[in-house]
Amino acid sequence: MKKEGRKEGINVPRGACISTAVYNDYVDKTGLRGRILLELNRKPFEEMRWEELWDLSEKIKHMFARTPFPPEMGTELEEKLAGYFGEKAVAVRSSAPGEDSAKTSFAGVHASYVNVWGTEAILRHLRLVWASLWSDSALLYRKEMGLDIFKSAMAVLIQEIVEGRVSGVAFGMNPEDASEALVEAVYGLNKGLVDGTVEPDRWVLERKSGNIKKHYHAERGRGVFGTEEGTELRELPENLKETPPLTQEEVAQVFNLTLKTETLFGSREGIRKPQDVEWTIRDNTLYTLQSRPITTLVGEDRDEKRLWHLSLRRSFGNLKELRETIEEKQIPAMQAEARELEKEELSGLTESTLAKEIERRAGIYRKWHDIYWDEFIPFAHGARLFGQVYNETVDPKDPYEFADLLSGTGMLSLERNRKLEEMAGKLRKAPGLLQKAKNLTPDPGLGKELDAFISEYGGSYSESSAAREGLVRLLVEMASSPPLSQPPASPVKTKEQDRIRKLKENFLSRFEGEKEQFAAELLDLGRASYRLRDDDNIYLGKIEAELRRALLEGEKRLKKRGLKGAKLPEIEKLPNLEPIIEEITEKMIKTLKDPKYSFEWKKSGKTEKTEKTEKTEEKLKPRQLLGNPSGPGTSQGSARVILQESDLYDIKAGEVLVCDAVDPNMTFIVPLCSAIVERRGGMLIHGAIIAREYGIPCVTGVPDATKLIKNGDYLAVDGYLGIVTVLERRDW
């Protein structure tokens, strides 16, 4: 755009472009291309969840950060960049092929860095921008746009920083209203606006005339400004707090810039689309920093999955506000609602009233489920944000070292497991009581403790007699084994605590002054996010358990009416209601209200295709399975494959837990396991979190783990390399 823009009277900062040829040369000569392909092929891309994508991208980013340029290439780049920019501050911006085209716009996907000083820092940030080609959101977008992920390449634009008095973004067309345009502005650099830490003034204009329809005033308090070390958030002088960043004439000037770029790119590409323009004003001169087609316009198809994925990325300030809302408002309200539901007696309700109660509880569950996805899940980004800052600051050998600083947060699941161990300890010390439990003979004392335990932690066993019996069997297994927890003062634990302390000190030492306070707050936020990632499912599980209790009562009534067999869903055996909650509640309500309506539960039948697939899988008996290393250590043991809830209670001490995914409501069995193997992947999923808390080897993201591994297979699990080896197969 540089030459063409100046011909059109558009001012752009002085810059240089590092072409895709340089990128390709770098990944080929360093061997990075092969290493990237290896990571991408650990698991079919379409089977990866967002947690796995984030882990994958962080690992690849770490490769770029720690892989220096080949000597000749590094020397040539260093000399040219030093001659071109010297010690001037620059922005290092992504410019992948097609990134700013009319057909594909990667706005918000690739990385850009501002206020980078010195050749060494430019080269490091060049590699980080290259790495963002493989970010989770970039991979997801390429897949959904039908682009070939394996042919991806990245050019990088290096621009001199034009540190303006005021900066902003402008949309030639309002994404929500095609008759309007938008201009947003803040004092200082755009970084504060883009990452959400600074609220912008906003002007809404008529797209046809450019007339201002409305000006939304921001609460102007701070702005982001450049420093020799990067950028910092500063308090604004009082006179700026009271004054809008732009005059009406400047708003018109910025709006006209969007029309110029729209015309410029439209004539070049043959497809005219309104532009998303990043700009700044210095010494009364308007500079264009970046222009690309607006990502999503009114009437266009919106990829909700990608938009939701991008919404998970929150700024530090936004995450702090989200934490306050969750901890001070949402969790107390959710707990209070669960307690109220628990108090209600359902057995005395008429069938019609029970139907209304199921409907009410389903509504309560849906409400909290939506809050969980809108607030709790995005807050999980706090742990990832800490990980990103830690890796960019510390540059550790292990890209997941940051997770060690997040552990030991007193999660609910650990407290629950300690309560189970206490009960098992009592059985261990009382042979008579242990024998009663083995025989499933009711005992008043144990019964009261189980009632208190279930009331406190809820879960799927709340109203299920089979699950309560399974819980007793689990206690018997725990009592028949040595105590599970290490003594607090053991040499092993003390050494680990000392290592964690040194990691924390090393991280904080990288920051000075106010930035050290930020680093400490970010660590605290990351730990809260890490803890809640596990706890929130237990809170939501109590709400689900109360809906399940009402459905179980409804199922009892229908059995008395004569309905049974395939007509009913056997709710006790359903490990997770979520996928079929709408269907079950709707049919249950209709059947209870109308005796003429018959609940017909259609169990998912096997098609000829799935039967053939399963037969093929039966023939496949790979000896070694590859996944992601998610919990350090190695271990061996017989496989215990969990396919449904009732399987949980059959686990024996020392077995390897193999499952689709470890749900927080099932982590009470983890202390008995010697290792964990999951089909779902990610360093920050529940199985990986709980495994690291207990020091258990864990491998996640193993494709078809529950199909390729059978109960009784003897496994070796390597949590360092992410490898599961079948040492001995048990034929059934």
PyMOL commands that set and color helices and strands:
alter all, ss='L'
color gray80, all
select helices_A, chain A and resi 2-7+20-29+32-40+45-47+50-66+71-85+119-134+136-144+149-151+191-194+238-241+248-269+304-311+316-343+351-379+381-394+401-405+412-429+431-438+444-457+465-479+491-508+514-561+565-567+571-573+578-593+608-619+645-650+664-672+686-694+705-708
alter helices_A, ss='H'
color red, helices_A
select strands_A, chain A and resi 15-18+90-95+112-116+155-160+166-171+180-187+201-206+212-216+222-227+230-235+275-282+285-293+624-626+628-631+634-642+656-659+675-678+698-700+714-718+723-728
alter strands_A, ss='S'
color yellow, strands_A
deselect
rebuild
show_as cartoon
